[in-house]
């Protein structure tokens, strides 16, 4: 009972953070730079609302909640892959040839993940959700973690001046690392109860960590905008004071 209350509390906190971050991304002056972030957070928010409503209506052990959870998780992992692709495009905005190669590579990686996941589905085609979807989600989560790590290394190699993108990539790393590690532990322990409990709490904590990093990034941009707006107004005052002293 206490575990369900804790999970529900974490979901409520995540929902509040997601609503605040969507509003901050939309109201930011450079909102075009955060379209992908707003898209992914909105997808997170919609998934959380569907899961909470299904959990409250049918219970956590119902088949309705099971299918709602894995369906929304499927949408989230695909959205995460799209998010990483947007970040690659932003990092290579001034490298058209390299972006063309990376774009083809990302497409090939996605097709490869589908192909590998289909192998498990072909061995047990009677259970679509419990075989293909779960296997696909795990494979694509791990792929997103690897791609996000490579993107971070790429940003260091090209000496990118886009500090905001670096923070956004770090936030994604927090989001992917936790679920990937707990899935690996769940596989190694053949589904032990403690591993399942850890997975239940690890994912929302990692999501909240990502949201906090992203919120800090957007807030940092707003602070810089405020400083640049104040500076021009201060300069004439100093100039006038200098003239008065000289006079």
N, C-alpha and C positions, 0 to 999 in steps of 0.2 A: 504493500500500500504506500509506504513512504517513498519507495523507488518511483512509483507512478507519479506521486506528487512532485518529486524532484525533477523528473523528466518534463512534466507539464510546466513547472516553473522556468526551467531552462528554455523551453520553447517560447514562453511568453516574453522572456528577456530578449531572445533572438528576434522575435517579431518586432518589438519596440526598436531595437537597434536597426533592423532592416528598414522600417518605416522612416526613421530619422535619416538614414543614409541615402535613401531614395530622394527624400525631400532636399537634402543638402546637395546631392549631385545635380538635381534638376534646377535648383535655384542658383547654383554656382555660375559666375559670369562665363567661364570657359566650359560650359556644360557639354560642348561637343567632344571634348577630350575625355569625358566620363560617360559617354553613351553606352559603351560596353559594360562598364561597372554598374550603371543603373539597370541595364538589361538583366545582368546576372543576379543582382540583388532583388529585383522585382520577381524573378523566377524563384529565388529562394523564399521570398515572402509568400508567393502564391502556393508553393509546395507546403510551407509550414501551416498555412491556413487550411489547406485540404487535409493534411494529416491530423491537425487538432480537431477539426470538425468530425472527421471519420472516427477518431479515437473517442470523442465525447459521445457520439451517436451509437457506435457498434462495439466499442471496447478494443483494447490493444491486442487481444488474442483472437479477434474475429477475422474471417477470411477477407472481409471488406477492407479492413485496415491493412492487411498483408498486401493486397493488390494495390491499394492506394499508395502505400509506402514505396513499393518497388517501381510502380509506374512513375511517380514523381522523382524517384531517385534516378531513373533512366533519363528523364528530361533534364535533371540537374547535371548529370555527368556529360551529356551532349552539350548542354549550355556551357559547362566548364571548358570543354575542348574548344568551342567557338570563342570563348573569352581569351584563351591562350593564343589562338590564331590572331585575334585582334591585337593582342600585345606584341606579337611578332611583327605584325604589319606596322605598328606604331614605332617599334624599335628600328625597323629598316625602312622608314619613310623616305630617307635620302639615299637608299641603296636599292635601286630598282632591279638590277640584275640579280643581286643576292636574294631579294624578296621573291622574285619569280621562281628561283630554285627552291627556296624554303616553302613556298606555297605548294608546289608540286610534291615536296617531301611530306608535308603535313597531310595532304590528300592521300598519299600512298600509305602513310601510317594509319590513318583512319580506316581505310579499306583492309589493311592487314589485321587490325584489331577485330573487325567484323569477321574476317575469315577464320581467325583463331577461335573466336567465340562460337562460330558455327560448327566447329569440330565437336565441341561438347554437346551442342544441340543435336547433331546427327547421331550421337550415341544414345540419346534419350529424348526423342522427338515428342514424346507424350506430355512432357512438362515444360512448356515454353518459359514460364516465369522463373521456375526453380532451376532451370539449366541455362538457357541462352541469356536471359536478361541479367541474372545475377553474375554470370560469368563475364558478360560484356561490360557490366558496370565496374567490376573489379579490374578487368584488363585496361579499360579506358581511364580509370582513376590512376592506375599506376603509370600509364602512358603520359597522362597530363602532368604527373609529378616529375617524370623524367624530362619532358619538354620544358616545363617551367624552370627546372634546374639548368638546363642548357641555355634557356633564354637569359637567366641571370648571369651565367658565365659569359654569354655573348655581349651583354651590356657592359661587362667589365673589360672585355677585349677591345671593343670599339670606342671605349672611353665616352660613353653616352652622357650628355649633359642633362638628360631628362631624369632628374632625381625623383620626380613624381612616379614615373614608370617603374623605377627601381623599388620604391616602397609598395606599389601595387603588386608587383611580382612577388615580393616578400610575403605580402598578405595571402596571396594564392598558395605559396609554399606552405604556410601554416594550415590552410584549409585542406590541402591534399595529403600532407605528411601523416597527420593523425589517422584518418580513415584507412590509408594504405597500410600503416603499421599494425593497426588493430585487425584488419582483414588477414594479414600475414600471421598474426598470433592466433587468430581464430582457426586458421587452416592447420597450423602446427599443433594446436591443442585439440584438434578434431571437435571443435564446438563446445568446449567446456563452459560452465556457467560463468566463471569469473571473466573469461574472455568476452562473452556476450555482454556482460554488465559493463565491462570496460569500453566496449564499442558503443554502447548506448550513451555513455556520458562523454566519451572522447570526441565524437563528431560535433555535438553542439558547442563544446568548449572551443574546438578548433574554428568553427564557424564564427563564434563571437570574437575570437582573436583576430581573424581576418577582417571582420567588420570594424573593429577598433582601429586596426592599422589603416584601413581605407578611410575611416572617418578622420583620423589624424592627418592623413595626406590631403584631403579636401580642405580641412580646417587650416592647414599650413598654407595652402594656396590663397585662401581668403585673407590670411594675415599679410601675405606678401602684397596682395592687391591693395590692402588698406595702407601699407607703408608707402607704396608708389603714388597713391592718391594724396597723401599728406605732404610728401616731400616737395612737390612743385609749389604748394601754397606757402611753404616755409621759406623758400629761397628769396622771394621779393622782400620779405620782412627783414632778412639779414642784410640784403643789399641796401635798403633804405637806412638801416641803422648805421652801416658803414659810411654812407654819404654824410649823414648827420655828424658823425665823429670827425670826419675830414673837414667838414665845413666849420 
